[in-house]
Amino acid sequence: MKAEQQYIDLFTQYEDLIRSHSSGILNRPRTEAFNDFERLGFPSVEHEDYKYTDVAQAFAPDYGINLKRIDIPVNPYDVFCCDVPNLSTALYFIVNDSFYDKAEPHVKLPEGVYAGGLKAFTEAYPEVAGRYYGKAAACSHDGIIALNTMLIQDGFVIYVPEGVVVERPIQLVNIFRSDVDTMANRRILVIMGARSQAKLLVCDHSMDDVKFLSTQVVEIFAGQESRFDFYDLEESSESTTRFASFHVKQEASSNVLVNGITLNNGLTRNNYYIELNGEYAESTLCGMSILDMEQQVDTYSHIIHAVPNCTSNELFKNVLNDRSVGAFSGRILVKEGAQKTTAYQTNRNLLATREARMYSKPQLEIYADDVKCSHGMTTGQLDEDALFYLQSRGIPKEEARMMLSVAFTADVVDNVRLERLKERLHNLVEKRFRGELAQCAGCRGCK
């Protein structure tokens, strides 16, 4: 049986149950998403952008899905305590794929700001939700997005009205908790009104020693002159598979930063789609992964400059050890008439063993003549001269290798615009290179 068939049969049999535990806004696109999934199926390794990740194989096992919305026996406020020094966040949780609403965060956000469950938001703000939900992430070209849309029942929303500044960072912790192999379908919707500001930190953690699979679709709408930071920190497990899709639409003079860091995982595929639709919009997209054993991170990005006078900066770095595998395919499209575009794309990779593999394909597609655009890629090993220099100063070889590896990844972490989080990430990266468990020490559920 093809991997797709079990999900087609699942939806056909349990569609009424899925709809009954969701809302009208979330149910509206389900039938169309199901039709798209039937037509598209999972991306094939014969597809140029998926040639290094066998999606069908990843979805083939029989994962359990909590369609009945049964409460998971865990109180995340008891097992998680963020230990980033002096980073006081508004803390929220998703357990598997359900928003945890049994307790409220201890902080109060500015008047008019919504941070909470997706289902509850669509019921409280149906007009706003209907205007944005599903409008950035189209099911018609991606079978995984279609699968997520037809199965989604809940998620997380940040809604910041026009002119409101949220000073306190918002933190969402995705927790996988189960006694059996489990699949979770997660959704994050961010709506930034004109001249609004906010920062979101999303952390992924796996608590149990079973297989987990997640699909995650993130939609970010940045209004005129808004400013939004999205930090994505993956610290799951070697038995966790994640397919994440990030969709950003920016209006004039908006500023969006998306920074994805993978410190521990099994198989990860991250897709980034950014559209600069208003003049003088600025976008920064960056990420890094530290891989060993047989871990894999596959990154795809597509940045569209649709109008003049916009800027994008893209930087991805990967450090690969043992038999790990990395892939990067990045595309920048400058449309006709998008003059005065500034766009930079860089991919740097460090291979620590002969068995590690990295595949990279940077791309530029330009239909305007007055632009500043560049792309570059390097893949290699640690600088032997630098390694010898450190050893000549009395630093042991392994310590020298660790120091050079940390320095290699530093500029991705330096793009973090929260100083306390930046300091903590530098520390986590160093711990990861030392072979220590790269986790937030305050998360008792991950120990």
C-alpha positions in Angstrom: 0.0 0.0 0.0 1.3 3.5 -0.9 2.0 5.7 2.2 -0.7 8.1 1.1 -3.5 5.6 1.2 -3.6 5.1 4.9 -4.1 8.9 5.4 -6.8 9.0 2.6 -8.6 6.1 4.4 -8.1 7.8 7.8 -9.7 11.0 6.7 -12.5 9.3 4.8 -13.4 7.2 7.8 -13.0 9.9 10.5 -13.8 13.2 8.8 -16.9 13.8 10.9 -14.9 13.2 14.1 -12.1 15.5 13.0 -14.6 18.3 12.2 -16.5 17.8 15.5 -13.4 18.6 17.5 -12.4 21.7 15.5 -14.1 24.9 14.3 -15.8 26.2 11.3 -12.8 28.3 10.1 -10.5 25.3 10.3 -13.0 23.0 8.7 -13.7 25.2 5.8 -10.6 24.2 3.6 -10.6 20.5 4.7 -12.4 19.0 1.6 -10.2 21.0 -0.8 -7.1 20.0 1.1 -8.1 16.4 0.9 -8.7 16.6 -2.8 -5.2 18.3 -3.2 -3.6 15.5 -1.1 -5.3 12.8 -3.2 -4.0 14.5 -6.3 -0.5 15.4 -5.2 0.4 12.7 -2.7 3.8 13.0 -0.9 6.7 14.6 -2.8 8.9 12.0 -4.5 12.6 11.7 -4.4 12.4 12.2 -8.2 11.3 15.8 -7.4 14.4 18.0 -7.7 13.7 19.7 -4.3 13.2 16.4 -2.4 15.8 14.2 -3.9 17.6 13.7 -0.6 14.6 13.0 1.6 12.3 10.1 1.2 9.0 11.6 2.4 6.8 8.6 1.7 9.1 6.4 3.8 8.9 8.8 6.7 5.1 8.8 6.6 4.7 5.0 6.0 4.7 3.7 9.6 1.4 3.5 11.4 1.5 6.4 13.8 -1.2 7.1 16.3 -3.1 10.4 15.9 -5.2 11.9 18.7 -8.3 12.7 16.7 -10.6 12.5 19.7 -8.6 15.2 21.6 -8.0 12.9 24.6 -6.1 14.8 27.4 -2.5 13.8 27.6 -1.5 13.1 31.3 1.1 15.8 31.6 1.2 19.3 33.1 3.8 21.1 31.1 4.0 23.9 33.7 5.3 21.2 36.1 7.9 19.7 33.8 9.2 22.8 32.0 10.9 25.8 33.4 12.9 27.9 30.9 16.3 28.6 32.4 17.4 31.3 30.0 18.7 33.8 32.6 16.6 36.9 32.9 14.5 36.1 29.8 11.1 36.6 31.2 8.7 35.2 28.6 4.9 34.8 28.2 5.0 31.0 28.2 2.5 28.7 26.3 2.5 25.0 25.4 1.3 22.7 22.7 1.2 19.0 23.9 1.5 16.9 20.8 -0.8 18.9 18.7 -3.3 20.3 21.2 -3.0 23.8 22.8 -2.7 23.4 26.6 -5.4 25.6 28.0 -5.7 24.1 31.5 -3.6 27.0 33.0 -2.9 30.6 32.0 0.5 32.1 31.8 1.4 34.3 34.7 2.1 37.4 32.6 -0.3 39.9 31.1 0.1 41.0 27.5 -0.9 44.5 26.2 -4.6 45.2 25.6 -5.9 43.7 22.4 -3.1 41.2 21.9 -4.1 37.5 21.5 -1.7 34.7 22.2 -3.3 31.3 22.6 -5.1 28.4 21.0 -5.9 28.4 17.3 -9.3 26.8 17.6 -10.3 29.3 20.3 -9.1 32.2 18.2 -11.1 31.2 15.2 -14.2 31.1 17.4 -13.5 34.4 19.2 -12.2 36.3 16.1 -13.9 34.5 13.1 -13.6 37.5 10.7 -9.8 38.0 11.4 -9.1 34.3 11.4 -11.0 33.8 8.1 -9.0 36.6 6.5 -5.6 35.0 7.3 -5.8 31.3 8.0 -4.6 29.2 5.1 -4.0 32.3 2.9 -0.2 32.0 2.9 0.3 28.2 2.9 -1.4 26.9 -0.2 -2.3 23.2 -0.3 -2.4 23.2 -4.1 1.4 22.7 -4.6 2.5 20.7 -1.5 1.0 17.4 -0.4 2.4 17.8 3.2 0.7 21.1 3.6 -2.5 19.6 2.3 -2.2 16.7 4.7 -1.7 19.1 7.6 -4.6 21.2 6.6 -7.0 18.3 6.3 -6.0 16.9 9.7 -5.3 20.0 11.8 -7.6 20.5 14.8 -5.7 23.1 16.9 -2.6 25.2 17.0 -1.2 28.5 18.3 -1.9 32.1 17.3 -0.3 35.5 17.9 -2.5 38.5 16.9 -1.0 41.9 17.6 -3.3 44.9 16.6 -2.1 48.0 14.8 0.4 50.1 16.6 0.8 47.7 19.6 4.3 46.8 20.8 4.7 43.6 22.8 7.9 44.1 24.8 7.9 40.7 26.5 9.0 37.8 24.3 6.4 35.1 23.7 7.5 31.5 24.0 5.8 28.4 22.7 7.0 25.0 23.7 6.0 22.1 21.6 6.1 18.9 23.7 5.9 15.4 22.3 4.5 13.1 25.0 3.2 9.5 24.3 3.6 5.9 25.1 3.1 4.8 21.5 4.5 6.0 18.2 2.6 9.3 17.5 2.0 11.8 14.8 1.1 15.4 15.5 -0.1 18.1 13.1 0.6 21.6 14.3 -0.3 25.0 13.0 1.1 28.5 14.0 -0.6 31.7 12.8 1.0 35.1 13.3 -0.8 38.3 12.4 1.1 41.5 12.9 -0.9 44.7 12.4 0.7 47.9 11.0 3.5 49.3 13.2 3.2 46.5 15.7 6.2 44.6 17.2 6.6 41.1 18.8 9.1 38.3 19.2 8.3 34.6 19.3 10.5 31.7 20.5 9.4 28.2 19.6 11.1 25.2 21.2 10.6 21.6 20.2 11.1 18.8 22.9 10.4 15.1 22.9 9.7 13.5 26.3 9.4 9.8 25.6 11.5 7.1 23.9 9.1 6.3 21.1 8.9 7.5 17.4 7.4 10.9 16.8 6.4 12.5 13.5 5.2 16.1 13.2 3.9 18.3 10.4 4.0 22.0 11.2 2.8 24.9 9.1 3.6 28.4 10.1 2.0 31.5 8.5 3.3 34.9 9.3 1.6 38.1 8.1 3.7 41.3 8.7 1.7 44.5 8.2 3.2 47.8 7.1 6.1 48.9 9.3 5.7 46.0 11.6 8.6 44.2 13.2 8.6 40.5 14.1 11.2 37.9 15.2 10.7 34.2 14.9 13.2 31.9 16.7 12.8 28.1 16.1 14.9 25.9 18.4 14.7 22.2 17.8 15.9 20.0 20.6 13.9 16.8 20.1 15.4 13.3 19.8 17.0 10.9 17.3 13.6 9.2 16.9 11.7 12.4 16.0 10.9 13.3 12.4 9.7 16.8 11.5 8.4 18.4 8.3 8.0 22.1 8.8 6.8 24.8 6.4 7.2 28.5 7.1 5.3 31.1 5.0 6.0 34.8 5.4 4.2 37.7 3.7 5.6 41.1 4.2 4.1 44.5 3.6 5.9 47.9 3.0 8.7 48.7 5.4 8.1 45.6 7.5 11.1 43.8 9.1 11.0 40.0 9.7 13.7 37.8 11.2 13.4 34.0 11.0 16.1 32.0 12.7 16.0 28.2 12.9 18.5 26.2 15.0 18.6 22.4 15.1 20.7 21.1 18.0 19.2 17.6 18.3 16.8 15.7 15.9 16.3 12.6 13.8 15.1 13.7 10.4 14.1 17.4 9.7 12.8 19.0 6.6 12.4 22.8 6.8 10.7 24.8 3.9 10.9 28.6 4.0 8.8 30.7 1.7 9.1 34.5 2.0 7.3 37.1 -0.1 8.4 40.8 0.0 5.2 42.5 -1.3 5.7 46.0 -0.1 8.5 48.5 -0.8 11.4 48.8 1.7 10.5 45.5 3.4 13.5 43.7 5.0 13.9 40.0 5.6 16.6 38.1 7.4 16.5 34.3 7.1 19.1 32.2 8.8 19.7 28.9 10.4 22.1 26.2 11.5 22.3 22.6 12.4 24.7 20.4 14.3 24.4 16.8 13.2 26.0 13.5 14.1 25.2 9.8 14.0 22.7 9.4 11.2 20.8 12.6 11.7 19.6 14.6 8.7 18.5 18.2 8.0 17.1 19.1 4.6 16.5 22.9 4.1 14.6 24.5 1.2 14.1 28.3 0.8 12.3 30.4 -1.7 12.5 34.2 -1.3 10.4 36.3 -3.7 11.2 40.0 -4.3 7.9 41.2 -5.9 8.4 45.0 -5.6 11.3 47.5 -5.7 13.6 48.6 -2.9 13.5 45.5 -0.7 16.3 43.7 1.1 16.9 40.1 2.0 19.8 38.4 3.8 20.0 34.6 3.9 22.6 32.5 5.8 22.6 28.8 6.6 25.4 26.8 8.2 25.7 23.1 8.9 28.2 21.1 10.9 28.1 17.3 10.1 29.8 14.5 11.9 29.7 10.7 11.7 27.3 9.6 8.9 24.9 12.5 9.1 23.4 14.1 6.0 22.6 17.8 5.2 21.0 19.4 2.2 20.3 23.0 1.2 18.4 24.3 -1.8 17.9 28.0 -1.8 16.2 30.1 -4.5 15.9 33.9 -4.7 13.5 35.2 -7.3 13.6 38.9 -8.3 10.6 39.7 -10.3 10.4 42.0 -13.3 10.2 45.6 -12.1 11.7 44.9 -8.6 14.5 47.4 -9.1 16.9 48.4 -6.3 16.6 44.9 -4.8 19.4 43.8 -2.4 19.6 40.1 -1.9 22.3 37.9 -0.4 22.4 34.2 0.0 25.1 32.2 1.7 25.5 28.5 2.6 28.5 27.3 4.6 29.1 23.7 5.6 31.7 21.9 7.8 32.3 18.1 7.4 34.0 16.5 10.3 34.2 13.0 8.8 34.6 11.4 5.4 31.3 9.6 5.8 29.2 12.8 6.3 27.4 14.1 3.3 26.3 17.6 2.3 24.4 18.6 -0.8 23.9 22.3 -1.7 22.3 24.2 -4.5 22.1 28.0 -4.2 20.1 29.7 -7.0 19.4 33.2 -8.2 16.6 34.1 -10.7 16.6 37.8 -11.6 14.3 39.7 -14.0 15.4 43.2 -13.1 18.6 45.0 -14.1 19.3 47.4 -11.2 19.9 45.0 -8.3 22.6 43.9 -5.9 22.4 40.1 -5.6 24.9 37.4 -4.8 25.0 33.8 -3.6 27.8 31.6 -2.4 28.4 28.1 -1.0 31.4 26.4 0.6 31.8 22.9 2.0 35.0 21.7 3.6 36.8 20.7 6.8 38.2 22.6 9.7 41.2 24.9 8.8 44.2 22.8 9.5 46.4 25.9 10.0 44.1 27.3 12.6 43.9 23.9 14.3 47.7 23.6 14.4 47.9 27.2 15.7 45.6 26.5 18.7 47.5 23.2 19.4 50.8 25.0 19.3 49.4 27.3 22.1 48.9 24.2 24.3 45.2 23.6 23.5 44.4 19.9 23.2 43.3 18.9 19.7 39.7 18.0 20.6 39.3 21.3 22.5 40.7 23.2 19.5 38.3 21.4 17.2 35.4 22.4 19.5 36.5 26.0 19.6 36.8 26.3 15.8 33.4 24.6 15.3 31.7 27.0 17.8 33.3 30.0 16.0 32.1 28.6 12.7 28.4 28.8 13.8 28.7 32.0 15.9 27.3 34.4 13.2 24.0 32.5 13.0 23.5 32.8 16.7 24.6 36.4 16.6 21.5 37.2 14.4 19.4 36.6 17.5 18.0 40.0 18.6 17.4 38.9 22.2 20.6 39.2 24.2 19.8 36.8 26.9 18.7 34.2 24.4 21.8 34.8 22.3 24.0 34.1 25.3 22.1 30.9 26.2 22.3 29.6 22.6 26.0 30.2 22.5 26.2 28.0 25.6 24.0 25.3 24.2 26.0 25.2 21.0 29.2 24.7 22.9 27.6 21.9 25.0 26.4 20.2 21.8 29.9 20.2 20.4 31.3 18.8 23.6 29.0 15.9 23.3 26.8 16.9 26.2 23.0 16.7 26.0 21.9 20.0 24.3 18.8 20.7 26.3 17.4 23.5 28.4 18.5 22.4 31.9 15.2 23.6 33.3 13.2 21.2 31.2 12.8 18.3 33.6 10.7 16.4 31.1 13.7 16.0 28.8 16.2 14.6 31.3 
